[in-house]
Amino acid sequence: MTQELSCNVVIHKEELDGKSVYVAECEELSISDFGDTPEEAIEHLKDALKLLISVDPEKAEPLKKDQPLMVTRLYL
């Protein structure tokens, strides 16, 4: 059985060349990609992560977790 890889992703909106885009960031590897929608940004990030891991398989080590981290927003 192969171990699944997972990462925490933060998505935020930014301005790029005068256009609003969504940026998806993998916290564990400090890699990001963007798209016109949050879903597109996530798909682009998946492609970037797969490419990175195919070139340097050791980069997958931080993505081997038993349980995902829970992320929430705290309002003050």
Long-range contacts (C-beta under 8 A, 24 or more apart in sequence): 3-64, 5-53, 5-60, 5-63, 5-64, 6-63, 6-65, 6-68, 7-49, 7-62, 7-63, 8-68, 8-69, 8-71, 9-42, 9-45, 10-71, 11-38, 11-41, 11-42, 28-62, 28-63, 29-59, 29-62, 29-63
